[in-house]
């Protein structure tokens, strides 16, 4: 997949604010 951003539409749970 690559580096994940703060805003992940598919998995927002992986990137908590």
Helices and strands as residue ranges (DSSP letters): G 12-14
